[in-house]
């Protein structure tokens, strides 16, 4: 990490990348914005990045905890249905995953469009407060319907937090490292899948799923303090307006990038949403092994996230096809040999690795094509990924409820990944046509 304020180069927002890189890798709509991040020592910068990543850790925990606790949630909230039709009960419990994802889809563009002008540290603290309150409500509300409502509320700040944190982190990293700045913030989420989600799953299995969410709320409470103390003040974009931010939606390439993330990443969630029953019902693992399988998948996600950041800095067009090729191969592996313990362990690790590589690539791509709407672009990635979350969990639940077993979601995921590739190809063709028109 460099102290970019002292270097002889144009002052730009690292959230949108280096001037030189933008000239070669981003469309002409890319706009450099003066950096407002203060000059920090290396230890101080690292501390600030860790505080931002702690919020990502909590978000990963609140988003993915349900995926390892669906049997416990079903036993508490729909016990009668679980006794008569376990597959249908787990499918209904899976709605809490879909509800959170839909909250992200709605909240990310809405909050980002409204918040572009606000000081970023204060906004991050407010979003962490909202996470804490909604996660507490999840743990305390009594019925499936009210828990679903709480999950929608918990999802609202998700995209805005990650988007704004990515902008701040990238400024602290310095120009030319957009993808790596994005990956650093997302690393909190992926590390959560390695450490947080398995621990929280084990707590939920031992003490009840509600205790697991109380633990997640404590993580968010710690995030409030860490961000307030360790993250330096960073001004918002004084030129940001709701109209300008929403102008991103007038750009076809933005819609294409969102579609690439949503449809393509749905392949991951089709498998990951049902990883607990896949492990126990298909591969023959004991329930106590589920946290270890989640941790293995999380290691894959963590490694893939950093790889994706580096690939994105080398050009998002090529990077997205590399990630999709790996994801398709991994989903095929799960579909073919996920019924064995070795196949399930290797396959879920590979799915996590390749899917996580796609996330910083899509976010960097959105920054490339969104022009002036950088705050909204940074948040839209999480709308895209959580559309994939909702779509993958829903379609995976349909094939499970139809009695096709817990390997069937892998083939659903493969079809979704193929759709993502088609959209990526469309994006390339549209970009080439735009370049010819401009020439």
N, C-alpha and C positions, 0 to 999 in steps of 0.2 A: 504494500500500500504506500502511496506516495503523497507527499504534501504538495498537492497540485497548485495551491495558491502561490507558491514561490517559483513555479516554472514559467519559462518564457514561451507562452502559447496563448491563444485566444481563450478568454474565460468562457467556459460553457458549463451547462449542467451535465454532470456525469450521468444523470438519469437518462439523458438522451444520447449520450455517447460523444466520442471525440469528433472534432471538426473533420479531421482527415478521414476517419473511419466513415463518417456519415457521407462524405463525398463519394465514397466508393461502394458502400454497402446499403445506404438508405435512399429512398426515393427523394425527389426534389422537394417534396412537401416537408421534409425534416427541417426543424427550426432550432438553432442553438439558443439557449437561454442562459443569461449570466448566473453563475453559481452564487448561492447565498450561504453556503456552509462555511463555518469559521475554520481557520487553520488549527489543526489539532496535532498533538504528538502521536506517535504510533501507538503507545499503550492506551491513550485516551480514545483513539479511533477504534481500537479493538474492543474496548469496553462498551462503546456506543453501539457497535455492530452486534455484540453479544446481547445487549439489552433489546435491540430490535428482533433478534433471532429468538429471544425468550417468548415474545408474543407469538411468533410463528410456531414455537414448540407447543404453546397452549392451544393454538388453533388446530394443529395436527392432532392433539389429544382429543379436543372436543369433536372434531369432525370424524375421526376414525375409530374412536372408542366403541361406538355402537356396533361396528362391523365385527368385533370379536365378542360382543355381548348380546347378540340377537336372541339366542335361546333364553338367556336370563330376562331380557326385556319382555319377550313373549310370555314367559311363565308368570311375570308379575302383572302385565297389562291385559293380556288375553288368555287367561288360564283355561277357560272353558274350551276355546277353540284349539288350544295346544293339546288338550287331552283327546280330542276327537280327530283333529287333522293337523298334525305338527307342521307339515310343509306350508299349509295355508297360514298358520299362525306366525311362522317365521317370516313369510312373505309380507304379512301385515306389519309385523315389527319393523321390517325393512323400510316402511314408510317414514320412520323417523330420520333415516338417512336421506331420503328424497326431500323431506321437508327442509332440512338444513341446506341442502344444495339449492333448492328453490329460493331460500332466503338470500343466499349469496348472489344468485343471478339477478334478483331484484335490487339488492342493496348496493352492489358494486358500482354500477353506473350512476345510480341515483345519488349516493353520498359523494362519489367522486366529482360529479358535475357541480354539486353545490359547494364543495369544499376546496376547490383549487386555490382560492385566494387566502385561505386561513393559514396561520402559522402551523407548521407541520408537527412540531413536538406536542403542542397542546391538543391538536386533533388526534394524534396517536394515543395520548392519555385518555381522551374522551372515549375513543373506540374500545380501549381496554376496559374501561368502566362498564360499557355496554355489554361486552363479552362476559364479564363477571356476573352481572345481574341476570342475564339470560341463561347462563349455565346453572346458576343457583335455582332458577325457576324450573329448569329441566329436572333437577334432582328432587324437587319438592312437590311438583304437581302430581295429582293422583291418577289421572286416566290417560288412555292412549291419545285421545283427542287433544287434551290440554298439553301433553308432552309434545305432540306434533306442533302445536302452536308455538311453544317455547323454542323448539328447534328452528322454526322459521325466523323468529326474532334473533336467535343466536347466530344465524347465518348472515344477517344483514350487514354487520360491520366487517365481515371476512375480507371481501375483495378490496374495500377501501383501505383497510389496515395494511394488507400486503402491498397494494399499489403505492401508497404513500411511503411506507417503510422502504420499498425498493428505490424510490426516488431519492430519499435521504441517504440510504446506504451507498448508492451509486455516486452521489456527490462526494461522500467521504472517501470513496475509493479513488476517485480521480478519473478524468476523461480516458476514453479508450477501453474501459472495462465495464461496459453496461451489462453484458451477459454475466460476468462474474459477480457484479454487485447484486443483480437479481438473484443469482444462485446463493449468495451468502445469506440473504433474508430467507429464501426458501429452505435453506439448510436447517433452520429451526423446525420447520414442519417435517422434513425428512428424518432428522435425528429423533424427533418425537416418535416416529414410527419404529425406530430401533429400540429406544429406551422407554419413552413415555407410554405409548400404547400398550406394549406388553405388560408393563407394571400395572397400568390402570386396568387392563383386562384381568390380570390376576387378582387385583383388589376387588373388581366387580364379581368375579366368580366366587371369591371367598366371603365377601361382606355384602354383596348385592350391588346391582348396577347403579343404584342411586349414590352409594358411597363413592363409586368411581367418578361420578360427575361432581361431587363435592370436592374431590381432590383436584379436578381440572379447574374448578372455580378458584382454588387457592393459587394455582399457577398464574391465572390472570391477575389476581390481586398483587402477586409479586411483580408482574409485568408493569402494572401501574407505577409502582415505586421505581423500578429499574429505568424505565423510559424517562420518567420525570427527572431523575438524578443524573443519568449517564449520557443521555442524548442531548447534543447541543441545540440551542434554538436555531431553527432554519425557517426562513420566511417562505410563505406561499408564493405563487406566481401572481404578481400584482395585475397582470393583464388578463388573468383568467376570468371568464364569464360563463354562465350556464350555456348561453347560446354558442360560444366558441367551443366549449368542451363537447357539447352535443353534436357539433359539426363533424365529429369523427364518424357519425353514423351515415353521413352523406358520401363517405368514401367506400367504394365497393371492396377495396382490398381489406378494409377493417372487418367487414362482414365475412369475407372469405377466411381471414385469420381466426376469427371467433369460431367459425364453423369447423375449421381444421382442429382446433383445440377441443371443441365440444364433442364432435362425432368421433374423432380419433381417440381422445382420452376416455371416452365412454367404454372402450374396450378394456381398459384397466379396471374400471369400477365394476364392470359386469362380473369380473372374477373376484376382485378384492372384497366386494360387498358380502360375498358368501364364502369367504375363506374359512370361517370356523366350521360350518357344516361340511364343506369340501374336505377339510382335514379329517374330521371324525367319521363322516358317513361314507366317503369314497376311498380315502387313502388309509383308513384304519388307525389314525392317530388317537391317542387318549386326549380327553379335553384338556388335561394339564400341559399338553404339548402345543396347544394353540398359541399361547404367548410367544413361544420360541419360533414358531413359523411366522408369526407377525414380525418378530424381531429380524428374522432373516430377510423377509421382504423389505423391511425398513432399511437394512444395510444396503440392499440393492438400490433402493430409492435414493439414499444419500449419495452413493457413488455415482449413480446415473445423473443426479441433479448437477453435480459439479462438472461432469463430462458435458452435459448439455449446455452449461454456461460457456465453456470453452469453445464448443462447436458453434454456438450462436455468435461469438465474437469473430469467428472466421467466415460468417455468412449464413444467414438463416435459411436461404433456399435449399442449399445442399444439406444443411443440418437436419431439416425436418424430414427429408426422405431417408436419411440414415436412421433416424430415430424410429420412423414408421416401419422400416424393414425389420429392425430388431424386435419391435413390438409384435408384428405379425408372426415372426418365428417363435417368439416366446408363448404367445397365446396358442399356437398350434401345438407346441410341446405340452402345455397343460391339458389341452383337449385329448391328446393321444395317450399320455402316460401319467396324467395327474391322479389316476386311481391307485398309484403305487406311492409308497412313502418317499422313496428317492425322487420319483418324478414330480410329486407335489412340491417337495422342498426346492428342487432345482428350478422347476417351472415358475413358481411364485416369486422366487428371487429374481429370475430373468425378467418376468413381467414388470416387477417393481423397478428394476434397473432401466429398462428401455422406456417405460412410460414416464418416469421422472425426468429423463433426459429431454423429453418433449416440452416440459413446462417452461423452463427459461428460454427455450427457442421460440415458443409461441409468444411469450411476453415481449421478448426483444423484437420480434417481427411486428407486433402491434405498435411498439414505440416507433419503429421505422415508418409505418404507413399511416400513422394518425396525425401527422403534421403538428399543428399547434395544440392539439387536444391531448397533451402528454399525461396529465393527471388521470383522465378518463381511460386512456390507453393502458396505463400501468395497472388499473383496476380491472379492466375488461378481461384480462387473461383469466382471472379467477371466476368471472361469470362463465367464461367458456369452459373451464375445467369442471365447474360444478353443474353446468348443463350436462356435461359428460357424466358426472356423478349421478345426477338424477336419472338420466337416460339409461346408463349402464345398470344401475340398481333396479330400475323399473323393468327393463327388458330381461335382465337376469332373473328377476323374481317371477316373471311370466313363465319362463321355461321351467323353472323349479316347481312352481305351482301346478304346471301341466304334467308333472310327474316324470320329466325327462332327466332328472338327476342333477347333481351339483357340478358335473363336468360340462353340461350343456352351455352354461354361461360363457365358457371359453370360446365356443363357436360363435355365439352372439357377439362377443368382443372382437373376434376376427373380422366379422362382417362390418362392424363399426369402424375398425381400423382401416379397412379397405375404403370405406366412405371418406375417411380423412385424407387418404392418399389422393383420391379423385379430386377433392377440393383443393389440395395442395397443387396439383397439376393445373387446375383451373386458375389458381392464383398466379402461377408462373406465366400462363398464356396471357392473362389480362395485363400483367406487368410488361410483357414484351410488346403487346399491342399499344400500351400507353407510351412506351419508349419510342416506338416507331412514329406514333402520332406527334409526340413532342419534337422528334428529329425533323 
